[in-house]
Amino acid sequence: MKPNFLQTPLAYLKGVGPNRAEIFTSELGIRTFGDLLQFFPNRYLDKTQYYKISQLQDSGADVQIVGKIMHLKSVPQKRGSRLVATFVDETGQLDLVWFRGQKWIKENLKLNQPYVAFGRINKYGSRFSMPHPELELLEAHKAGLKISMQPIYPSTEKLSNSGITNKAVSKLIQQLFLECKGNFDESLPDALLQELKLISKSDALLNIHFPKNQEVLAKAQFRLKFEELFYVQLQLLNKKATRKHKIKGLPFDQVGDRFNKFFNDHLPFELTGAQKRVIKEIRNDMGGSAQMNRLLQGDVGSGKTIVALMCMLLAIDNDYQACLMAPTEILAQQHYHGLKDLLSGMGIKIALLTGSTKKTERTFLHNQLENGNLNILVGTHAVLEDKVQFKNLGLAIIDEQHRFGVAQRSKLWQKNTLPPHVLVMTATPIPRTLAMSLYGDLDISVIDELPPGRKAIKTVHRYDANRLKVFRFIKEEIEKGRQIYIVYPLIQESEALDYKDLMDGYESIVREFPLPHYQISIVHGKMKPKDKDYEMDRFVSGQTQIMVATTVIEVGVNVPNASVMVIESAERFGLSQLHQLRGRVGRGAEQSYCILMTGHKLSNDSKTRLETMVRTDDGFEIAEVDLKLRGPGDLMGTQQSGLLNLKIADIVKDNHILKSARYYAIQLLKKDPKLALQEHQMVLTTYAQLFSGKDIWGYIS
């Protein structure tokens, strides 16, 4: 195949032209021959069998029959008419029916000639019919590329209206194969093809578009899925290696007085084994010459904040500053107050910067940062503003990292001559499968152990009919001196409706829990920040016993005395959100409860989510179920990765292929890190074509 043949603009393919090319680009993002080649079918109609009319069943299946059209007639009906052809073989007859395009069909059909008819079978009385069949003269059918299983390609309304039918797409791909004689450059090494018994690239592409049977289709799918995931993993592993060699870090070679003083005198509890292991991993990273880029995963309440603080103290002991960035003002404030309390009496200067910070405070804060007097800055997106300059930023910690885009994270790098060490934290456990694809270029640490003394939260599912019993239980808990969360969903598209639900719910709770015996706080997204903070503070300080809220309290609020989380319309929440909300309770020594309230009408997915929540509190198991239910794109937001825009592989269903692809990518790079060996030239060429144009910011997770 000629070099760059696949880069040819699609308009130059026979049968396309500029107008059709434009529709392909706007509707499907297909611009070149190569894009069309990688436009894979999403299902297949099995054409491996020819049926006799006498074998037909009333099953609504698509079938293929060889026969002749004996005569045509137009049959009047209420609106217009339908065209009916009598189609016969040696065993019987059926009707071919058209409601549209009758003039063209009449002019082009040939009577008494052998045709292959393909379509869905209907039965009226004792007679079979096939509406709008695909028809092809038997002679042409035999001469064409032998498509035994018909590929069905993804389509859109605009494509169909423009005459770009499934058949038209298939013909264009046939034309592409004819123009390059079906020869495509191999992109995997011979040794790998032999070891895994993979078919060649040319055979795989031919059999993904025009499979003869199920067996060759399965081989083609496996080969192409493996290749796609292999190159994704190669890119991630390569990024990691490049970062470790090219991107120099700030060596924190001292474990100094502040770290030791905090560990010995100020640590409020014994660290868990998992926390100690993770701190050791981070210390090793920051002690080397390469920049650290590590993901810290830990379930709700596993103690990530203490780990983050001890890493910041390492930076300060080495004469550098640290910053911690959180996605919401509430969470930033909580981090700030929590860290300030922990550092009390240690002489470390810490400040908070959010959108609400007053101008005079900002000016003072900017000066303190630039002259190095400020050791730790906690903040929201406000930290990324150009005006915010550090004297020597050594460590950037990003909490709930999936809320920040790559471009935002890259801004932190530019705050220092040498890029600071980066620690991204998440309380949303990421399934191993997804972590391998999304964060395969990051080092990953997991805190998989909860602090001692924590009791498991009891989770139950209750229907609306049980509401009075739930209210009775809440009153009993309040009598014991506990506090309660009652959370309502807030889904952007129906904000007005949700607001009404929240206010209706609030009114019924006020009726059930009247003043002065009960005090109730309410928090939602429409409130001014100062009002929200006032209500939050009343709940945190114990002045109110019940907090009625939307999901603004999902991350952040830490009230050890809160023992009950009631989630209204729980079927409207995703699994990870339910798990996050449950994590707001269970922070004290008392037994805590999570009550999932729903109506009786539940979809199968909703039932699975609720059963999972009741059965387990293991965040990683919950994440696996969530991934299966929602798919990777929905779970993480595809804009975070670019890796999830896969052409044929599915990282959930093809988990075993992904693991194999990563294993072989690791082996290849161990043997030939620069892909310099002759036997790997095709890998280097393919890699360069796939990932050209990626700059240094591509190395950020």
Secondary structure, 3 states (H helix, E strand, C coil): CCCCHHHCEHHHCCCCHHHHHHHHHHHHCCCEHHHHHCCCCCEEEECCCCECHHHCCCCCCEEEEEEEEEEEEEEECCCCEEEEEEEEECCEEEEEEECCCHHHHHHHCCCCCEEEEEEECEEECCEEEEECCEEEEHHHHHHCCCCCEEEECCCCHHHHHCCCCHHHHHHHHHHHHHHCCCCCCCCCCHHHHHHHCCCCHHHHHHHHHCCCCHHHHHHHHHHHHHHHHHHHHHHHHHHHHHHHHHCECCCCCCCCHHHHHHHHHHCCCCCCHHHHHHHHHHHHHHHCCECCEEEEEECCCCCHHHHHHHHHHHHHHCCCEEEEECCCHHHHHHHHHHHHHHCCCCCCCEEEECCCCCHHHHHHHHHHHHCCCCCEEEECHHHHCCCCCCCCEEEEEEECHHHCCHHHHHHHHCCCCCCCEEEEEECCCCCHHHHHHHCCCCEEEEECCCCCCCCCCEEEEEEHHHHHHHHHHHHHHHHCCCEEEEECCCCHHHHHHHHHHHHHHHHHHHHHCCCCCCCEEEECCCCCHHHHHHHHHHHHCCCCCEEEECHHHCCCCCCCCEEEEEECCHHHCCHHHHHHHHCCCCCCCCCCEEEEEECCCCCHHHHHHHHHHHHCCCHHHHHHHHHHHHHHHHHHCHHHCCCCCCCCCCCCCCHHHHHHHHHHHHHHHHHCCCCCCHHHHHHHHHHHHHCCCCCHHHHCC
